[in-house]
Amino acid sequence: MIHKAIFSPKSIVVVGASGDPAKVGGKILQNIIASPFSGKLYGINPKASSVQGVACPSLEELEEAELAIFAVPAQHIPQYMRVLAEQKGTRGFIVLSAGFSEMGEAGKALQDEITSIAASCGGSLIGPNCTGVLTRSYAGVFAGPVPPLSSSGCDMVSGSGATAAFIIEQGITAGLRFSEIISVGNSAQIGVEDVLAHWDETYQPGTSAPVKMLYMESITDARRLLKHSISLAEKGCRICAVKAGSSQAGSRAASSHTGAMAADDLFVDALFRKAGIIRCRGRQELVNAASVCCYPRMEGRSMAVVTHAGGPGVMLTDMLSDAGITVPGLEGPEMEELLSRLHHGSSVVNPIDFLATGTASQLDDILRTLKDERKDLSAVTVIFGSPGLTDISDVLQVLESHITSSDIPIFPVLPSVITAEREIRQFKQTGLPFFSDETQFAQALGSTLIPMNPSAEETVPIDGAEILRSRLIPGADGYLPVDQVSMMLDAAGIQRLQEKIIGCPKDIESVPFAFPWAMKVLGPVHKSDVGGVLLNISSEAQAASAAEQLLTIEDAHGVLVQEMASGTEFYCGLMRDELFGHLLMTGLGGIFVETLKDVSSELLPIDRHQASQMLAGLKSFTILQGTRGKPPLDVRGLEDMLVKLSSLAASFPEIAEMDINPVLVSEDRAAAADCRIRISE
């Protein structure tokens, strides 16, 4: 829990306070003075008794300070912190100064020291190397701009102070309101996950911000991020996030298909999906998505587009379609009646185009008709600009009135940010964010409609897992021999083809199933690349010849004989990351795994519903459904395999990589034809 002194202190001391607003210690003092802070404010400046009208006692003379903000060189901070923590009751520490872990080992030692001091008194440390904290109680930041705050605005936490400032600027431009902004800098004690946990633990509907914005350059505790994101989502919050940079997953050395494809972003995407976090790829996307989330949720996928400019309406319609949102044709007597009240040449078929000469009263008429007569609509978007010839204040007033009284979201797209600058500035005072580009709006809206895919219920462990674990003996490369792989598949209940391992041509006589066979070399990793797969073996003589041929391949130590089965080749795989846990992947298999990269992925555990969603998300899902007169394949069998792999990973966390490729999927079964498992400690 982050100490309350960080968010609502009764007294603040700025260590390094300055009378010069061009300096960090001067700017932050200026911002606090200008903020709603009503408690006691002090400065520490050995060269002055007061700065900017704020008293600057010596550290010894300072009576108390719940919160200390540091704007002095890094090497001096520990001595100040000790006195403040031990003698002045300070429990909140915000270190703006740089010169810590980002500077190497000496800086890291200094950072560890100040973290230890904060922890020793039960305090909380923000930073170091941050731009500060901005709450409705005080403006403890030095980087501008400092926006007006509102409980109905957005909370934001950022791992980069400069990025936070840039996001604020873009947000202000778009009319987005903020409630609380925290820059965590080096995250010595408190990182993004900790702030998210604080928001979760203190959330109160009606008084807490329902929209959260995250900017992260690293994820240090994926499970904690998942836990509190899901909890906030269940409370009605929306979370939008940018994850920049490479995660720790990037250091893996993978030898399987799964590992080769399980890039950092797949883990992050899967984590965000499971957490219900809307992933954004940059600052503008983050602002756009948060702005969408400030409006009521769009329950459904049908949109009315109202515009007085044809081109933007057409472009928006195209983009909405790409996002899976329909713009249905609007017909009926109510629409004919509406058309009769608009200028000649207008259209009400959707998009509703009431021309460049459209008026505020006509917009009011359109929105009233849609609200009262078209209950089938999920949302309305209004595009209204200006060539600069007339005042459009009355139009925006009508728009505001309908937005605030509507049961469905009405999204404003106001592209004339220069010619209608004065009117838009007035519109911003309403606290309603707007969009200046219809295509960016459509992309943001589409991203917010992705359903949350929460964690499945706890996976039931596999019976006998401990006994089987004691029998696993991996090779030097970590891979299990074929017979042990088969035991693991059988323990999980994963269907596989009939098979027999032979060591020489004479062993063919012991194979218990009928021809035709597939024969595969054991030893080389990529069998096809070395000619190690022979198919449609139909006699003992052919089998003996095939065995001799396969055993001459370099590194061969046996031959796997399998029933020759038909089916469409799919693929399933597991990849473990120390930060994220196991990632499950599936897609079209065989030689197409890494070439087509038609893959769905989810962090484990999953249940059947999530397995079904994984398959439905594949471009190749139509193959499973049956195409061009071909019967559907065993989708349920493939779902079963995915769920059982989830159980296998839970029971054997030491699985580092696993490939089942191919999985042969026919009309009546999904069976593993080839599987490799690498385990690690």
Sequence and secondary structure as in RCSB ss.txt:
>XXXX:A:sequence
MIHKAIFSPKSIVVVGASGDPAKVGGKILQNIIASPFSGKLYGINPKASSVQGVACPSLEELEEAELAIFAVPAQ
HIPQYMRVLAEQKGTRGFIVLSAGFSEMGEAGKALQDEITSIAASCGGSLIGPNCTGVLTRSYAGVFAGPVPPLS
SSGCDMVSGSGATAAFIIEQGITAGLRFSEIISVGNSAQIGVEDVLAHWDETYQPGTSAPVKMLYMESITDARRL
LKHSISLAEKGCRICAVKAGSSQAGSRAASSHTGAMAADDLFVDALFRKAGIIRCRGRQELVNAASVCCYPRMEG
RSMAVVTHAGGPGVMLTDMLSDAGITVPGLEGPEMEELLSRLHHGSSVVNPIDFLATGTASQLDDILRTLKDERK
DLSAVTVIFGSPGLTDISDVLQVLESHITSSDIPIFPVLPSVITAEREIRQFKQTGLPFFSDETQFAQALGSTLI
PMNPSAEETVPIDGAEILRSRLIPGADGYLPVDQVSMMLDAAGIQRLQEKIIGCPKDIESVPFAFPWAMKVLGPV
HKSDVGGVLLNISSEAQAASAAEQLLTIEDAHGVLVQEMASGTEFYCGLMRDELFGHLLMTGLGGIFVETLKDVS
SELLPIDRHQASQMLAGLKSFTILQGTRGKPPLDVRGLEDMLVKLSSLAASFPEIAEMDINPVLVSEDRAAAADC
RIRISE
>XXXX:A:secstr
   GGGTS SEEEEET  S TTSHHHHHHHHHHHSS  SEEEEE TT SEETTEE   TTT    SEEEE S GG
GHHHHHHHHHHHS   EEEE    SGGG HHHHHHHHHHHHHHHHTT EEE SS  EEE SS EEE SS    EE
EEEEEEEES HHHHHHHHHHHHHTT  EEEEEE TT SS  HHHHHHHHHHH  TTTS SEEEEEES  S HHHH
HHHHHHHHHTT EEEEEE S  GGGG    SHHHHH  HHHHHHHHHHHHTEEEESSHHHHHHHHHHHTS    S
SBEEEEESSHHHHHHHHHHHHHTT B     SHHHHHHHHTS TT B SSSEE  TT  HHHHHHHHHHHHHH T
T SEEEEE    SSS  HHHHHHHHHHHHH SS EEEE   TTTTHHHHHHHHTTT   BS HHHHHHHHHHHTS
      S     TTHHHHHTT    TTSB  HHHHHHHHHHHT  B  EEEESSGGGGGG  S S EEEEEES S
STGGGT EEEEE SHHHHHHHHHHHHTSTT  EEEEEE    EEEEEEEEEETTTEEEEEEEE GGGHHHH  EE
EEES   HHHHHHHHHTSTTHHHHH  TT     HHHHHHHHHHHHHHHHH TTEEEEEEEEEEE SS EEES E
EEEE  
